[in-house]
Each structure stands twice: as structure tokens, then as C-alpha cells.
Amino acid sequence: MLKIALPLRLQLSLVIVVGSALLQFNAWLCLGIYGAIALVWAVYLRVPILQLGGLLGTELIFLSFMALPLGWERASFLLVRSLVCLVTMNSFLLTLPPHSFGIALKSLPVPAPIKANLLLAGQYLEILLDEVTRMQRSAQLRGLNGAVGWLRYTSAAMIGALYLRSLDRAERVYAAMVMRGYNGQLPKDATFRPKERFALLLAWAIASGLTVTSYII
């Protein structure tokens, strides 16, 4: 299997996310193509299915609260489009080697403060996933097994508890980072080889074509 460098892996993930996010509303055909690409991307990265499913379930619960008031037709498209974006980025984040997110972020042409915020967001996502796993295990010990039991367990109160627990852990992680010398600076610059630049340009060309087509058909 062809090995893709971390900076290129991040940018290819962003190509899928940005392209699908800019699709015309109700362009189901183009969204389906992006969905197929996202699934192939997840299979290529060999993402842990159980971890991905648990994380997607929690994120979609939050998104459904915001999307459903918009009406069923609009909410369904928004949720599926969000699912494509989440599958893509979660697949990237869940398959990162330990402590390598900063290396991938260095390749983004954005200001350093934004990169630092993204780095901390990645750390928070890892904490959130760990808290979801703990809450699932706790639910199973209390006899809440199966899909119905898990949906009952993720009530509004439990979602709030998840947020508070993960936020508290995130603060402790950030304090530990500062104690170990973190000052907002990311690792050295990442550069692309000619083949990687060509692959990235080709991906952007395909994504641009799909997105523009969604406004034409």
C-alpha cells in the first residue's frame, strides 16, 4: 500500500471536507460521490471501526439538535453532508501516530494562532473519544446494552456530563503541555515533494469539478 506523508494526508482530507461542504443544497449525486470517496479514504487509512462509530454517534447527536429544526428535507442533506466530513476527518485523526498532529498542521497555509487552536482541538477530540469509550463501558456495566440502551443513555443530561468531563480533562492536558515547555510553536516546516504537489493539485481539480457540477445539474 502506498504510504502517504502526514501533511499530504491532512490536505487530502481537507480537500474532501471543503469540497463536500461547498456543494449546492440537494445535490445528492455529487454528495454520494463524496461519500464514496470518504469511505474509500477510511478503508485506506484502516481506521478502527468501533472507535469511528462511537465518535460519529456522539457528534451526530449534537448536530441533529441543530439541523432538525430546519425541516426534514434540509436537515437530511445537512446531516449526510456532515457525516461525510466527519468520516473523513475522524479517519485522519484516529489513524495519526502519537504526537504527530502538529507536524501535519505545519503544512497548512494559515496563521500560527489558528494552527495552535487546531492542535488543541485535536487533543480535545482524543480526550472526547476516550470519555465516550468510558461512558459506553459504564452503560454496559449498568445493563444498558444494545443500540436502544445506548440511545437512552445519551440523554441531554449525559451529553452535558460528557462535555464537562472532557473539558476538565482538556484543561489538565493543556496545563501538562505548558509544564513540559509548550509555547504555541509547532514543529519545523513540512515541504511537499513534486509528486505530492501533483497529487494534491489533482485532488483539488477533481473536488472543484464535482462542486461546480453540483451548481449546474
C-alpha positions as CSV (number, residue, x, y, z in Angstrom):
1,M,0.0,0.0,0.0
2,L,1.3,3.5,-0.9
3,K,2.3,5.4,2.2
4,I,1.2,9.0,2.3
5,A,3.0,11.5,4.4
6,L,1.1,13.2,7.2
7,P,1.0,16.7,5.7
8,L,-0.4,15.3,2.4
9,R,-2.8,13.1,4.3
10,L,-4.2,16.1,6.1
11,Q,-4.5,18.2,3.0
12,L,-6.3,15.4,1.0
13,S,-8.7,15.1,3.9
14,L,-9.4,18.8,3.8
15,V,-10.0,18.6,0.0
16,I,-12.8,16.1,0.7
17,V,-14.2,18.2,3.5
18,V,-14.1,21.6,1.8
19,G,-15.4,20.2,-1.5
20,S,-18.4,18.5,0.1
21,A,-19.1,21.5,2.4
22,L,-19.4,23.8,-0.6
23,L,-21.9,21.6,-2.5
24,Q,-25.1,23.0,-3.7
25,F,-28.1,22.1,-1.5
26,N,-29.9,18.9,-2.6
27,A,-27.0,17.8,-4.9
28,W,-27.4,14.2,-3.8
29,L,-25.4,12.7,-6.7
30,C,-22.3,14.7,-6.0
31,L,-22.7,14.2,-2.3
32,G,-22.9,10.4,-2.9
33,I,-19.6,10.6,-4.8
34,Y,-18.0,12.4,-2.0
35,G,-19.4,9.8,0.4
36,A,-17.9,7.0,-1.6
37,I,-14.6,8.8,-1.6
38,A,-14.8,9.3,2.2
39,L,-15.5,5.6,2.7
40,V,-12.5,4.6,0.5
41,W,-10.4,7.1,2.4
42,A,-11.4,5.5,5.7
43,V,-10.7,2.0,4.4
44,Y,-7.3,3.1,3.1
45,L,-6.3,4.6,6.4
46,R,-7.5,1.4,8.2
47,V,-9.5,3.4,10.8
48,P,-10.8,1.4,13.8
49,I,-14.4,0.9,13.0
50,L,-15.7,0.7,16.6
51,Q,-13.9,3.9,17.6
52,L,-15.1,5.7,14.5
53,G,-18.7,4.6,15.0
54,G,-18.7,5.7,18.7
55,L,-17.3,9.1,17.8
56,L,-19.6,9.6,14.9
57,G,-22.6,8.7,17.0
58,T,-21.8,11.3,19.6
59,E,-21.1,14.0,17.1
60,L,-24.3,13.4,15.1
61,I,-26.4,13.7,18.2
62,F,-25.1,17.2,18.7
63,L,-25.6,18.1,15.0
64,S,-29.1,16.7,14.9
65,F,-30.2,19.1,17.6
66,M,-29.2,22.0,15.3
67,A,-30.3,20.5,12.0
68,L,-33.7,19.0,12.7
69,P,-35.4,22.4,13.3
70,L,-34.6,23.4,9.7
71,G,-37.0,20.9,8.3
72,W,-36.7,17.2,7.3
73,E,-35.5,17.8,3.7
74,R,-32.9,20.3,4.5
75,A,-31.8,18.6,7.7
76,S,-31.3,15.2,6.0
77,F,-29.0,16.7,3.4
78,L,-27.0,18.7,6.0
79,L,-26.7,15.6,8.3
80,V,-25.5,13.4,5.4
81,R,-23.0,16.1,4.3
82,S,-21.8,16.5,7.9
83,L,-21.4,12.7,8.1
84,V,-19.2,12.7,5.0
85,C,-17.0,15.4,6.6
86,L,-16.9,13.7,9.9
87,V,-15.9,10.3,8.4
88,T,-13.1,11.9,6.5
89,M,-11.6,14.0,9.3
90,N,-12.2,11.4,12.1
91,S,-10.5,8.8,9.9
92,F,-7.5,11.1,9.6
93,L,-7.4,11.9,13.3
94,L,-7.9,8.4,14.6
95,T,-5.0,7.0,12.5
96,L,-2.5,9.6,13.4
97,P,0.7,8.4,15.1
98,P,1.0,9.7,18.6
99,H,2.0,13.4,19.0
100,S,2.2,13.9,15.2
101,F,-0.8,16.2,14.7
102,G,1.4,19.3,14.9
103,I,3.7,18.0,12.1
104,A,0.7,17.7,9.8
105,L,-0.7,21.1,10.8
106,K,2.6,22.8,9.8
107,S,1.8,22.3,6.1
108,L,-1.4,24.4,6.3
109,P,-1.1,28.0,4.8
110,V,-2.9,29.6,7.8
111,P,-1.7,31.9,10.7
112,A,0.1,30.2,13.6
113,P,-2.6,31.0,16.2
114,I,-5.1,29.1,14.1
115,K,-2.7,26.2,13.8
116,A,-2.3,26.2,17.6
117,N,-6.1,26.2,18.1
118,L,-6.4,23.3,15.7
119,L,-3.7,21.4,17.5
120,L,-5.6,21.9,20.8
121,A,-8.8,20.8,19.1
122,G,-7.2,17.6,18.0
123,Q,-6.0,16.9,21.6
124,Y,-9.6,17.6,22.8
125,L,-11.0,15.2,20.2
126,E,-8.8,12.4,21.6
127,I,-10.0,13.2,25.1
128,L,-13.6,13.2,23.9
129,L,-13.2,9.8,22.3
130,D,-11.7,8.4,25.5
131,E,-14.6,9.8,27.6
132,V,-17.1,8.3,25.1
133,T,-15.5,4.9,25.5
134,R,-15.6,5.2,29.3
135,M,-19.3,6.2,29.2
136,Q,-20.1,3.3,26.9
137,R,-18.4,0.9,29.2
138,S,-20.2,2.3,32.2
139,A,-23.5,2.0,30.4
140,Q,-22.8,-1.7,29.7
141,L,-21.9,-2.3,33.3
142,R,-25.3,-0.9,34.3
143,G,-27.1,-3.2,31.9
144,L,-27.7,-0.7,29.1
145,N,-26.7,-2.9,26.2
146,G,-27.5,-2.6,22.5
147,A,-28.4,0.4,20.4
148,V,-31.6,1.2,22.3
149,G,-29.9,1.2,25.6
150,W,-27.1,3.4,24.3
151,L,-29.6,5.9,22.9
152,R,-31.4,6.0,26.2
153,Y,-28.1,6.6,28.0
154,T,-27.1,9.5,25.8
155,S,-29.8,11.8,27.0
156,A,-29.3,15.5,27.3
157,A,-28.0,15.1,30.9
158,M,-25.4,12.6,29.8
159,I,-24.2,14.7,26.9
160,G,-23.7,17.6,29.3
161,A,-21.8,15.3,31.6
162,L,-19.6,14.2,28.7
163,Y,-18.9,17.9,27.9
164,L,-17.9,18.7,31.4
165,R,-15.7,15.7,31.9
166,S,-13.9,16.1,28.7
167,L,-13.4,19.9,29.3
168,D,-11.9,19.2,32.7
169,R,-9.5,16.7,31.3
170,A,-8.6,19.1,28.4
171,E,-7.6,21.7,30.9
172,R,-5.4,19.3,32.7
173,V,-3.8,18.2,29.5
174,Y,-3.1,21.8,28.4
175,A,-1.6,22.5,31.8
176,A,0.7,19.5,31.4
177,M,1.7,20.7,27.9
178,V,2.7,24.1,29.3
179,M,4.7,22.5,32.1
180,R,6.6,20.5,29.5
181,G,7.6,23.6,27.6
182,Y,4.8,24.1,25.1
183,N,4.7,27.8,24.0
184,G,2.5,27.7,20.9
185,Q,5.3,26.9,18.5
186,L,4.7,23.9,16.2
187,P,7.5,21.6,14.8
188,K,9.6,22.5,11.7
189,D,8.0,23.3,8.3
190,A,6.7,20.4,6.2
191,T,7.5,20.5,2.5
192,F,5.9,18.6,-0.4
193,R,7.8,16.7,-3.0
194,P,6.8,17.2,-6.7
195,K,4.7,14.0,-6.8
196,E,2.9,15.0,-3.7
197,R,2.2,18.5,-5.1
198,F,0.8,16.9,-8.3
199,A,-1.4,14.5,-6.3
200,L,-2.7,17.5,-4.2
201,L,-3.4,19.6,-7.3
202,L,-5.2,16.7,-9.0
203,A,-7.4,16.2,-5.9
204,W,-8.3,19.8,-5.8
205,A,-9.1,19.7,-9.5
206,I,-11.5,16.7,-9.0
207,A,-13.1,18.3,-6.0
208,S,-13.6,21.6,-7.8
209,G,-15.2,19.8,-10.7
210,L,-17.6,18.0,-8.5
211,T,-18.5,21.1,-6.5
212,V,-19.1,23.2,-9.7
213,T,-21.1,20.4,-11.2
214,S,-23.5,20.4,-8.3
215,Y,-24.5,24.0,-9.2
216,I,-25.0,23.1,-12.8
217,I,-27.1,19.9,-12.8
